[in-house]
Amino acid sequence: GVVHLISGDASGISQAIVKFMNIFGDFRGDIEKTLISVLYFVLNIPLALLAWFKISKQFTIYTIINVAFVSIFNQIIPDSWIYNVINIYDDMIARCIFGGITSGIASGAAMMINTSAGGTDVISFYIAERKSSGAGNISFIINGLVILTNVLFGIIGHYVNPSINPQASSQLIRYALYTIIYLFIGTHVLDLLNSKNKKLELQIFTSNENLAQVLIHAFPHSATIV
């Protein structure tokens, strides 16, 4: 709310649900804060179960520890440590770049040790492992859909119930575009740090005609003979 950027991740999904509810009734103020907190908790339950049963128990435990430390540091680190270094309150582009770099480093550093920063990073990690692709691109797609949903519900709410949804469509789209800049930077930093699942080609020059069959049986990859 304070920084105006649209959230991605589980918090963004929670906000989208509340925006949808605000189309039909007034759920602002303390009710909105409570709903977002409850929805955030509820949405993280299936993500934790996915991590526990489909990735690994160690991954899940480390992710929970990571999320817990983030919550603690968000409370104890004063804002002055940041805005004395960079003007993130008046300059939206600086905020996007700074937030994208720091969030990308956080997610990338976590995935380097086979864990995550929680939320939709769990889904990104799971799909990246199964599809042998970069987690950053998957994260960008997921969070992009979350942002699009937020904007869509916000625009509908503004036209159906403008007194409860005062943000104009142009303002919502503007903040969404800034958020996409933030996501683009963050996911590229993530893929830069997380070298897992990057496709490589190995060329072997040999006179051994049986080597291709050996490689096919020893590794879960094919071999092309030229």
PyRosetta script that sets phi, psi and omega in degrees:
from pyrosetta import init, pose_from_sequence

init()
pose = pose_from_sequence("GVVHLISGDASGISQAIVKFMNIFGDFRGDIEKTLISVLYFVLNIPLALLAWFKISKQFTIYTIINVAFVSIFNQIIPDSWIYNVINIYDDMIARCIFGGITSGIASGAAMMINTSAGGTDVISFYIAERKSSGAGNISFIINGLVILTNVLFGIIGHYVNPSINPQASSQLIRYALYTIIYLFIGTHVLDLLNSKNKKLELQIFTSNENLAQVLIHAFPHSATIV")
pose.set_psi(1, -45.2)
pose.set_omega(1, -175.1)
pose.set_phi(2, -69.1)
pose.set_psi(2, -41.5)
pose.set_omega(2, -174.9)
pose.set_phi(3, -91.4)
pose.set_psi(3, -7.8)
pose.set_omega(3, 173.4)
pose.set_phi(4, 73.8)
pose.set_psi(4, -11.3)
pose.set_omega(4, 179.0)
pose.set_phi(5, -72.5)
pose.set_psi(5, 147.3)
pose.set_omega(5, 179.9)
pose.set_phi(6, -83.6)
pose.set_psi(6, 131.3)
pose.set_omega(6, -177.2)
pose.set_phi(7, -77.1)
pose.set_psi(7, 146.5)
pose.set_omega(7, 168.0)
pose.set_phi(8, -99.8)
pose.set_psi(8, -154.7)
pose.set_omega(8, 172.7)
pose.set_phi(9, 61.2)
pose.set_psi(9, -165.3)
pose.set_omega(9, -178.3)
pose.set_phi(10, -66.0)
pose.set_psi(10, -32.7)
pose.set_omega(10, 178.2)
pose.set_phi(11, -66.3)
pose.set_psi(11, -36.5)
pose.set_omega(11, 177.4)
pose.set_phi(12, -67.0)
pose.set_psi(12, -38.0)
pose.set_omega(12, 176.4)
pose.set_phi(13, -64.4)
pose.set_psi(13, -41.1)
pose.set_omega(13, 177.8)
pose.set_phi(14, -60.8)
pose.set_psi(14, -44.0)
pose.set_omega(14, 179.4)
pose.set_phi(15, -64.6)
pose.set_psi(15, -37.4)
pose.set_omega(15, 179.2)
pose.set_phi(16, -64.0)
pose.set_psi(16, -40.5)
pose.set_omega(16, 178.9)
pose.set_phi(17, -63.9)
pose.set_psi(17, -42.2)
pose.set_omega(17, 178.8)
pose.set_phi(18, -66.7)
pose.set_psi(18, -38.3)
pose.set_omega(18, 176.2)
pose.set_phi(19, -61.1)
pose.set_psi(19, -39.4)
pose.set_omega(19, 177.6)
pose.set_phi(20, -64.4)
pose.set_psi(20, -41.2)
pose.set_omega(20, 178.8)
pose.set_phi(21, -66.6)
pose.set_psi(21, -33.4)
pose.set_omega(21, 179.8)
pose.set_phi(22, -71.0)
pose.set_psi(22, -10.0)
pose.set_omega(22, 173.6)
pose.set_phi(23, -68.0)
pose.set_psi(23, -32.1)
pose.set_omega(23, -172.9)
pose.set_phi(24, -106.0)
pose.set_psi(24, -17.9)
pose.set_omega(24, -178.6)
pose.set_phi(25, -162.4)
pose.set_psi(25, 175.9)
pose.set_omega(25, -176.7)
pose.set_phi(26, -95.3)
pose.set_psi(26, 106.7)
pose.set_omega(26, 179.0)
pose.set_phi(27, -120.6)
pose.set_psi(27, 34.6)
pose.set_omega(27, -178.4)
pose.set_phi(28, -85.9)
pose.set_psi(28, 176.9)
pose.set_omega(28, 175.0)
pose.set_phi(29, 73.4)
pose.set_psi(29, -139.1)
pose.set_omega(29, -177.2)
pose.set_phi(30, -63.7)
pose.set_psi(30, -33.6)
pose.set_omega(30, 178.8)
pose.set_phi(31, -63.2)
pose.set_psi(31, -42.7)
pose.set_omega(31, -179.9)
pose.set_phi(32, -62.3)
pose.set_psi(32, -46.1)
pose.set_omega(32, -179.8)
pose.set_phi(33, -60.3)
pose.set_psi(33, -43.0)
pose.set_omega(33, -179.9)
pose.set_phi(34, -65.5)
pose.set_psi(34, -44.5)
pose.set_omega(34, -180.0)
pose.set_phi(35, -61.0)
pose.set_psi(35, -44.7)
pose.set_omega(35, 180.0)
pose.set_phi(36, -62.5)
pose.set_psi(36, -42.0)
pose.set_omega(36, 179.0)
pose.set_phi(37, -63.3)
pose.set_psi(37, -45.3)
pose.set_omega(37, -179.6)
pose.set_phi(38, -65.4)
pose.set_psi(38, -45.6)
pose.set_omega(38, -179.4)
pose.set_phi(39, -64.3)
pose.set_psi(39, -39.0)
pose.set_omega(39, 178.1)
pose.set_phi(40, -59.7)
pose.set_psi(40, -43.5)
pose.set_omega(40, 178.8)
pose.set_phi(41, -65.4)
pose.set_psi(41, -46.0)
pose.set_omega(41, -177.9)
pose.set_phi(42, -63.6)
pose.set_psi(42, -42.3)
pose.set_omega(42, -178.9)
pose.set_phi(43, -66.6)
pose.set_psi(43, -28.2)
pose.set_omega(43, -179.9)
pose.set_phi(44, -78.3)
pose.set_psi(44, -15.5)
pose.set_omega(44, 178.5)
pose.set_phi(45, -64.2)
pose.set_psi(45, -53.0)
pose.set_omega(45, 177.7)
pose.set_phi(46, -63.7)
pose.set_psi(46, -29.8)
pose.set_omega(46, 177.2)
pose.set_phi(47, -67.2)
pose.set_psi(47, -39.6)
pose.set_omega(47, 177.3)
pose.set_phi(48, -66.1)
pose.set_psi(48, -39.8)
pose.set_omega(48, 177.9)
pose.set_phi(49, -65.8)
pose.set_psi(49, -39.9)
pose.set_omega(49, 176.1)
pose.set_phi(50, -59.5)
pose.set_psi(50, -46.1)
pose.set_omega(50, -179.9)
pose.set_phi(51, -63.2)
pose.set_psi(51, -42.5)
pose.set_omega(51, -175.1)
pose.set_phi(52, -67.7)
pose.set_psi(52, -44.3)
pose.set_omega(52, -173.2)
pose.set_phi(53, -94.2)
pose.set_psi(53, -26.2)
pose.set_omega(53, -173.8)
pose.set_phi(54, -109.3)
pose.set_psi(54, -17.0)
pose.set_omega(54, 179.0)
pose.set_phi(55, -110.6)
pose.set_psi(55, -81.6)
pose.set_omega(55, 174.3)
pose.set_phi(56, -170.3)
pose.set_psi(56, 156.9)
pose.set_omega(56, 179.0)
pose.set_phi(57, -68.1)
pose.set_psi(57, -37.9)
pose.set_omega(57, 178.5)
pose.set_phi(58, -62.9)
pose.set_psi(58, -43.1)
pose.set_omega(58, 177.5)
pose.set_phi(59, -57.0)
pose.set_psi(59, -44.7)
pose.set_omega(59, -177.9)
pose.set_phi(60, -65.1)
pose.set_psi(60, -46.5)
pose.set_omega(60, -178.3)
pose.set_phi(61, -62.9)
pose.set_psi(61, -45.3)
pose.set_omega(61, 179.6)
pose.set_phi(62, -65.4)
pose.set_psi(62, -35.8)
pose.set_omega(62, 177.6)
pose.set_phi(63, -64.0)
pose.set_psi(63, -43.2)
pose.set_omega(63, 178.4)
pose.set_phi(64, -62.1)
pose.set_psi(64, -42.1)
pose.set_omega(64, 177.7)
pose.set_phi(65, -62.5)
pose.set_psi(65, -43.1)
pose.set_omega(65, 179.0)
pose.set_phi(66, -59.2)
pose.set_psi(66, -49.6)
pose.set_omega(66, -179.0)
pose.set_phi(67, -62.4)
pose.set_psi(67, -39.3)
pose.set_omega(67, 179.6)
pose.set_phi(68, -63.1)
pose.set_psi(68, -43.3)
pose.set_omega(68, 179.3)
pose.set_phi(69, -66.2)
pose.set_psi(69, -37.7)
pose.set_omega(69, 177.4)
pose.set_phi(70, -60.7)
pose.set_psi(70, -44.7)
pose.set_omega(70, 179.3)
pose.set_phi(71, -61.6)
pose.set_psi(71, -41.6)
pose.set_omega(71, -179.7)
pose.set_phi(72, -66.1)
pose.set_psi(72, -48.0)
pose.set_omega(72, -177.0)
pose.set_phi(73, -68.0)
pose.set_psi(73, -30.6)
pose.set_omega(73, 175.1)
pose.set_phi(74, -61.1)
pose.set_psi(74, -30.4)
pose.set_omega(74, -179.1)
pose.set_phi(75, -83.7)
pose.set_psi(75, -38.4)
pose.set_omega(75, -171.2)
pose.set_phi(76, -93.5)
pose.set_psi(76, -21.4)
pose.set_omega(76, -179.8)
pose.set_phi(77, -85.0)
pose.set_psi(77, 119.9)
pose.set_omega(77, -179.1)
pose.set_phi(78, -71.5)
pose.set_psi(78, 147.7)
pose.set_omega(78, 179.1)
pose.set_phi(79, -59.9)
pose.set_psi(79, -28.6)
pose.set_omega(79, -177.0)
pose.set_phi(80, -61.0)
pose.set_psi(80, -25.9)
pose.set_omega(80, 178.0)
pose.set_phi(81, -62.2)
pose.set_psi(81, -28.1)
pose.set_omega(81, -177.7)
pose.set_phi(82, -93.7)
pose.set_psi(82, -54.4)
pose.set_omega(82, -172.8)
pose.set_phi(83, -74.0)
pose.set_psi(83, -8.6)
pose.set_omega(83, 170.9)
pose.set_phi(84, -79.1)
pose.set_psi(84, -17.6)
pose.set_omega(84, -179.4)
pose.set_phi(85, -98.4)
pose.set_psi(85, -43.3)
pose.set_omega(85, -178.2)
pose.set_phi(86, -141.7)
pose.set_psi(86, 140.3)
pose.set_omega(86, -177.3)
pose.set_phi(87, -81.1)
pose.set_psi(87, 87.6)
pose.set_omega(87, -178.4)
pose.set_phi(88, -95.9)
pose.set_psi(88, 0.2)
pose.set_omega(88, -177.9)
pose.set_phi(89, -97.7)
pose.set_psi(89, -29.6)
pose.set_omega(89, -179.6)
pose.set_phi(90, -106.4)
pose.set_psi(90, -20.4)
pose.set_omega(90, -177.3)
pose.set_phi(91, -109.9)
pose.set_psi(91, 106.0)
pose.set_omega(91, -175.3)
pose.set_phi(92, -67.1)
pose.set_psi(92, -39.4)
pose.set_omega(92, -179.8)
pose.set_phi(93, -64.8)
pose.set_psi(93, -42.8)
pose.set_omega(93, 177.6)
pose.set_phi(94, -60.8)
pose.set_psi(94, -38.2)
pose.set_omega(94, 178.8)
pose.set_phi(95, -64.3)
pose.set_psi(95, -43.6)
pose.set_omega(95, -180.0)
pose.set_phi(96, -63.4)
pose.set_psi(96, -45.1)
pose.set_omega(96, -178.1)
pose.set_phi(97, -67.0)
pose.set_psi(97, -47.2)
pose.set_omega(97, -179.2)
pose.set_phi(98, -63.0)
pose.set_psi(98, -46.1)
pose.set_omega(98, 180.0)
pose.set_phi(99, -65.7)
pose.set_psi(99, -39.8)
pose.set_omega(99, 179.6)
pose.set_phi(100, -64.5)
pose.set_psi(100, -44.6)
pose.set_omega(100, 179.9)
pose.set_phi(101, -64.5)
pose.set_psi(101, -47.2)
pose.set_omega(101, -176.5)
pose.set_phi(102, -68.5)
pose.set_psi(102, -40.6)
pose.set_omega(102, 179.2)
pose.set_phi(103, -69.4)
pose.set_psi(103, -36.0)
pose.set_omega(103, 177.1)
pose.set_phi(104, -64.9)
pose.set_psi(104, -40.9)
pose.set_omega(104, 177.0)
pose.set_phi(105, -63.4)
pose.set_psi(105, -42.1)
pose.set_omega(105, -179.2)
pose.set_phi(106, -62.6)
pose.set_psi(106, -49.0)
pose.set_omega(106, -179.0)
pose.set_phi(107, -67.9)
pose.set_psi(107, -41.2)
pose.set_omega(107, 180.0)
pose.set_phi(108, -65.1)
pose.set_psi(108, -42.9)
pose.set_omega(108, 179.1)
pose.set_phi(109, -63.7)
pose.set_psi(109, -37.2)
pose.set_omega(109, 178.5)
pose.set_phi(110, -66.1)
pose.set_psi(110, -45.8)
pose.set_omega(110, -177.5)
pose.set_phi(111, -69.6)
pose.set_psi(111, -23.3)
pose.set_omega(111, 176.9)
pose.set_phi(112, -63.8)
pose.set_psi(112, -25.8)
pose.set_omega(112, 179.3)
pose.set_phi(113, -110.6)
pose.set_psi(113, 26.3)
pose.set_omega(113, 175.9)
pose.set_phi(114, 60.2)
pose.set_psi(114, 44.1)
pose.set_omega(114, 170.6)
pose.set_phi(115, -142.0)
pose.set_psi(115, -168.9)
pose.set_omega(115, -177.8)
pose.set_phi(116, -146.0)
pose.set_psi(116, 172.6)
pose.set_omega(116, 177.0)
pose.set_phi(117, -88.9)
pose.set_psi(117, 8.2)
pose.set_omega(117, 177.4)
pose.set_phi(118, 88.5)
pose.set_psi(118, -179.2)
pose.set_omega(118, 179.0)
pose.set_phi(119, 63.7)
pose.set_psi(119, -139.8)
pose.set_omega(119, -177.5)
pose.set_phi(120, -71.8)
pose.set_psi(120, -9.1)
pose.set_omega(120, 173.1)
pose.set_phi(121, -61.0)
pose.set_psi(121, -29.6)
pose.set_omega(121, 177.4)
pose.set_phi(122, -63.3)
pose.set_psi(122, -45.9)
pose.set_omega(122, 178.7)
pose.set_phi(123, -64.4)
pose.set_psi(123, -42.8)
pose.set_omega(123, 179.9)
pose.set_phi(124, -60.4)
pose.set_psi(124, -44.4)
pose.set_omega(124, -180.0)
pose.set_phi(125, -63.6)
pose.set_psi(125, -45.2)
pose.set_omega(125, -177.9)
pose.set_phi(126, -61.3)
pose.set_psi(126, -48.9)
pose.set_omega(126, -178.9)
pose.set_phi(127, -66.6)
pose.set_psi(127, -39.9)
pose.set_omega(127, -179.9)
pose.set_phi(128, -61.8)
pose.set_psi(128, -38.7)
pose.set_omega(128, 179.3)
pose.set_phi(129, -67.5)
pose.set_psi(129, -38.1)
pose.set_omega(129, -177.6)
pose.set_phi(130, -77.2)
pose.set_psi(130, -35.3)
pose.set_omega(130, -174.8)
pose.set_phi(131, -99.2)
pose.set_psi(131, -2.2)
pose.set_omega(131, -177.9)
pose.set_phi(132, 53.1)
pose.set_psi(132, 51.4)
pose.set_omega(132, 179.5)
pose.set_phi(133, -131.9)
pose.set_psi(133, 171.0)
pose.set_omega(133, -179.1)
pose.set_phi(134, -71.2)
pose.set_psi(134, 136.8)
pose.set_omega(134, -179.5)
pose.set_phi(135, -69.9)
pose.set_psi(135, -28.1)
pose.set_omega(135, -178.1)
pose.set_phi(136, -62.9)
pose.set_psi(136, -44.2)
pose.set_omega(136, 180.0)
pose.set_phi(137, -63.9)
pose.set_psi(137, -40.4)
pose.set_omega(137, 179.8)
pose.set_phi(138, -66.3)
pose.set_psi(138, -42.4)
pose.set_omega(138, 178.5)
pose.set_phi(139, -61.6)
pose.set_psi(139, -40.2)
pose.set_omega(139, 179.8)
pose.set_phi(140, -63.2)
pose.set_psi(140, -42.3)
pose.set_omega(140, -179.6)
pose.set_phi(141, -65.4)
pose.set_psi(141, -46.9)
pose.set_omega(141, -178.4)
pose.set_phi(142, -61.8)
pose.set_psi(142, -51.0)
pose.set_omega(142, -177.3)
pose.set_phi(143, -70.1)
pose.set_psi(143, -29.6)
pose.set_omega(143, 175.0)
pose.set_phi(144, -63.1)
pose.set_psi(144, -40.5)
pose.set_omega(144, 177.2)
pose.set_phi(145, -65.8)
pose.set_psi(145, -37.2)
pose.set_omega(145, 177.7)
pose.set_phi(146, -63.2)
pose.set_psi(146, -45.0)
pose.set_omega(146, 179.7)
pose.set_phi(147, -63.8)
pose.set_psi(147, -43.3)
pose.set_omega(147, 178.8)
pose.set_phi(148, -59.7)
pose.set_psi(148, -41.4)
pose.set_omega(148, 178.6)
pose.set_phi(149, -64.3)
pose.set_psi(149, -42.3)
pose.set_omega(149, 177.5)
pose.set_phi(150, -58.3)
pose.set_psi(150, -47.3)
pose.set_omega(150, -178.9)
pose.set_phi(151, -64.0)
pose.set_psi(151, -44.4)
pose.set_omega(151, -178.8)
pose.set_phi(152, -59.4)
pose.set_psi(152, -49.5)
pose.set_omega(152, -179.8)
pose.set_phi(153, -66.7)
pose.set_psi(153, -34.6)
pose.set_omega(153, 178.2)
pose.set_phi(154, -65.1)
pose.set_psi(154, -42.7)
pose.set_omega(154, 179.3)
pose.set_phi(155, -66.1)
pose.set_psi(155, -45.2)
pose.set_omega(155, 178.9)
pose.set_phi(156, -61.3)
pose.set_psi(156, -44.5)
pose.set_omega(156, -180.0)
pose.set_phi(157, -62.2)
pose.set_psi(157, -36.3)
pose.set_omega(157, -178.6)
pose.set_phi(158, -66.5)
pose.set_psi(158, -37.1)
pose.set_omega(158, -178.9)
pose.set_phi(159, -82.2)
pose.set_psi(159, -33.0)
pose.set_omega(159, -178.6)
pose.set_phi(160, -82.4)
pose.set_psi(160, -41.2)
pose.set_omega(160, -174.5)
pose.set_phi(161, -140.7)
pose.set_psi(161, 70.8)
pose.set_omega(161, -172.7)
pose.set_phi(162, -64.1)
pose.set_psi(162, -26.7)
pose.set_omega(162, -179.6)
pose.set_phi(163, -68.1)
pose.set_psi(163, -29.5)
pose.set_omega(163, 179.6)
pose.set_phi(164, -92.1)
pose.set_psi(164, -27.9)
pose.set_omega(164, -178.9)
pose.set_phi(165, -119.6)
pose.set_psi(165, 78.9)
pose.set_omega(165, -172.1)
pose.set_phi(166, -74.4)
pose.set_psi(166, -17.8)
pose.set_omega(166, -177.1)
pose.set_phi(167, -68.4)
pose.set_psi(167, 126.1)
pose.set_omega(167, 177.9)
pose.set_phi(168, -71.4)
pose.set_psi(168, 159.2)
pose.set_omega(168, -178.8)
pose.set_phi(169, -58.8)
pose.set_psi(169, -41.9)
pose.set_omega(169, -178.8)
pose.set_phi(170, -62.1)
pose.set_psi(170, -37.4)
pose.set_omega(170, 179.7)
pose.set_phi(171, -69.8)
pose.set_psi(171, -41.3)
pose.set_omega(171, 178.1)
pose.set_phi(172, -62.2)
pose.set_psi(172, -44.8)
pose.set_omega(172, -179.6)
pose.set_phi(173, -65.7)
pose.set_psi(173, -38.9)
pose.set_omega(173, 178.8)
pose.set_phi(174, -59.4)
pose.set_psi(174, -48.7)
pose.set_omega(174, -179.9)
pose.set_phi(175, -66.8)
pose.set_psi(175, -32.5)
pose.set_omega(175, 177.4)
pose.set_phi(176, -64.6)
pose.set_psi(176, -40.2)
pose.set_omega(176, 179.3)
pose.set_phi(177, -65.9)
pose.set_psi(177, -40.0)
pose.set_omega(177, 175.4)
pose.set_phi(178, -62.5)
pose.set_psi(178, -39.8)
pose.set_omega(178, -179.9)
pose.set_phi(179, -65.5)
pose.set_psi(179, -36.2)
pose.set_omega(179, 178.0)
pose.set_phi(180, -64.3)
pose.set_psi(180, -37.1)
pose.set_omega(180, 175.0)
pose.set_phi(181, -60.3)
pose.set_psi(181, -45.6)
pose.set_omega(181, 178.5)
pose.set_phi(182, -59.4)
pose.set_psi(182, -46.0)
pose.set_omega(182, -179.5)
pose.set_phi(183, -65.9)
pose.set_psi(183, -41.6)
pose.set_omega(183, -178.5)
pose.set_phi(184, -59.8)
pose.set_psi(184, -46.0)
pose.set_omega(184, 179.0)
pose.set_phi(185, -66.0)
pose.set_psi(185, -46.2)
pose.set_omega(185, -177.7)
pose.set_phi(186, -61.3)
pose.set_psi(186, -43.9)
pose.set_omega(186, -177.8)
pose.set_phi(187, -71.8)
pose.set_psi(187, -31.1)
pose.set_omega(187, 177.4)
pose.set_phi(188, -72.0)
pose.set_psi(188, -37.7)
pose.set_omega(188, 175.0)
pose.set_phi(189, -64.7)
pose.set_psi(189, -39.4)
pose.set_omega(189, 177.8)
pose.set_phi(190, -58.5)
pose.set_psi(190, -49.3)
pose.set_omega(190, -179.4)
pose.set_phi(191, -68.7)
pose.set_psi(191, -27.7)
pose.set_omega(191, 177.6)
pose.set_phi(192, -67.0)
pose.set_psi(192, -39.6)
pose.set_omega(192, -179.4)
pose.set_phi(193, -81.5)
pose.set_psi(193, -38.1)
pose.set_omega(193, -176.0)
pose.set_phi(194, -90.1)
pose.set_psi(194, 99.4)
pose.set_omega(194, -175.2)
pose.set_phi(195, -86.6)
pose.set_psi(195, -1.1)
pose.set_omega(195, -179.5)
pose.set_phi(196, -67.1)
pose.set_psi(196, 150.1)
pose.set_omega(196, 174.4)
pose.set_phi(197, 67.4)
pose.set_psi(197, 13.4)
pose.set_omega(197, 174.5)
pose.set_phi(198, -81.5)
pose.set_psi(198, 129.7)
pose.set_omega(198, -174.8)
pose.set_phi(199, -74.8)
pose.set_psi(199, 134.3)
pose.set_omega(199, 179.1)
pose.set_phi(200, -128.1)
pose.set_psi(200, 150.9)
pose.set_omega(200, 175.9)
pose.set_phi(201, -116.3)
pose.set_psi(201, 128.3)
pose.set_omega(201, 179.4)
pose.set_phi(202, -111.9)
pose.set_psi(202, 121.6)
pose.set_omega(202, 177.8)
pose.set_phi(203, -104.4)
pose.set_psi(203, 125.8)
pose.set_omega(203, -178.7)
pose.set_phi(204, -118.8)
pose.set_psi(204, 124.5)
pose.set_omega(204, 176.8)
pose.set_phi(205, -100.1)
pose.set_psi(205, 116.1)
pose.set_omega(205, -175.5)
pose.set_phi(206, -152.7)
pose.set_psi(206, 156.8)
pose.set_omega(206, 175.0)
pose.set_phi(207, -98.1)
pose.set_psi(207, -0.4)
pose.set_omega(207, -179.6)
pose.set_phi(208, -80.4)
pose.set_psi(208, 108.4)
pose.set_omega(208, -176.4)
pose.set_phi(209, -70.5)
pose.set_psi(209, -17.3)
pose.set_omega(209, -177.2)
pose.set_phi(210, -93.5)
pose.set_psi(210, -4.2)
pose.set_omega(210, -174.7)
pose.set_phi(211, -62.9)
pose.set_psi(211, -37.0)
pose.set_omega(211, -179.4)
pose.set_phi(212, -59.7)
pose.set_psi(212, -44.0)
pose.set_omega(212, 178.7)
pose.set_phi(213, -65.7)
pose.set_psi(213, -35.4)
pose.set_omega(213, 177.7)
pose.set_phi(214, -63.4)
pose.set_psi(214, -45.2)
pose.set_omega(214, -179.5)
pose.set_phi(215, -64.8)
pose.set_psi(215, -41.2)
pose.set_omega(215, -179.6)
pose.set_phi(216, -62.6)
pose.set_psi(216, -39.5)
pose.set_omega(216, -178.8)
pose.set_phi(217, -78.3)
pose.set_psi(217, -25.9)
pose.set_omega(217, -175.7)
pose.set_phi(218, -89.0)
pose.set_psi(218, -26.6)
pose.set_omega(218, -175.6)
pose.set_phi(219, -128.3)
pose.set_psi(219, 152.5)
pose.set_omega(219, -179.4)
pose.set_phi(220, -80.6)
pose.set_psi(220, 48.2)
pose.set_omega(220, 179.9)
pose.set_phi(221, -140.5)
pose.set_psi(221, 161.7)
pose.set_omega(221, 176.4)
pose.set_phi(222, -92.2)
pose.set_psi(222, 174.8)
pose.set_omega(222, 178.6)
pose.set_phi(223, -137.8)
pose.set_psi(223, 137.8)
pose.set_omega(223, 178.8)
pose.set_phi(224, -109.4)
pose.set_psi(224, 124.5)
pose.set_omega(224, 179.9)
pose.set_phi(225, -95.4)
pose.set_psi(225, 126.8)
pose.set_omega(225, 177.9)
pose.set_phi(226, -109.2)
pose.dump_pdb("model.pdb")
